[in-house]
């Protein structure tokens, strides 16, 4: 099992609208690729400040090959949609993990 984790710190005044967009648009678009078997969406506690709220979105895929296909065929477009919609309102980093 491969876990693709995306951690996003979104500005405080935007975070509620962002969560709604993530749940109703972005995450369903990622899952519609057919390459992930599920996801979890978490708010990271203890990291709140005036600048932003931090979230972690975890996507599960059965193999590294499935993730590579997602990365090569879909990630650029989906990340660009997010970047355009929330330009200068967030920072993000991604982590890829393998279950042991």
Residue pairs with C-beta under 8 A, 6 or more apart in sequence:
1 60
1 61
1 62
1 98
1 99
2 60
2 61
2 62
2 63
2 64
2 66
2 67
2 96
2 97
2 98
2 99
3 58
3 59
3 60
3 96
3 97
3 98
3 99
4 36
4 58
4 59
4 60
4 61
4 67
4 70
4 94
4 95
4 96
4 97
5 56
5 57
5 58
5 59
5 94
5 95
5 96
5 97
6 56
6 57
6 58
6 59
6 92
6 93
6 94
7 44
7 54
7 55
7 56
7 57
7 92
7 93
7 94
7 95
8 18
8 54
8 55
8 56
8 57
8 90
8 91
8 92
9 47
9 51
9 52
9 53
9 54
9 55
9 90
9 91
9 92
10 18
10 52
10 53
10 54
10 55
10 86
10 89
10 90
11 51
11 52
11 89
11 90
12 50
12 51
12 52
12 53
14 86
14 89
14 90
15 52
15 53
15 55
18 86
18 89
18 90
19 55
21 85
22 41
22 55
22 57
23 41
26 78
26 81
26 82
27 39
27 41
27 57
29 78
29 81
30 36
30 39
30 59
30 70
30 74
30 78
31 38
31 39
31 59
33 70
33 73
33 74
35 61
35 66
35 67
35 69
35 70
35 74
36 59
36 60
36 61
36 66
36 70
37 60
37 61
37 62
38 59
38 60
39 57
39 58
39 59
39 60
40 57
40 58
41 55
41 56
41 57
41 58
42 55
42 56
42 57
42 58
43 53
43 54
43 55
44 54
44 55
44 56
47 53
47 54
48 54
52 90
52 91
61 67
61 70
64 98
67 96
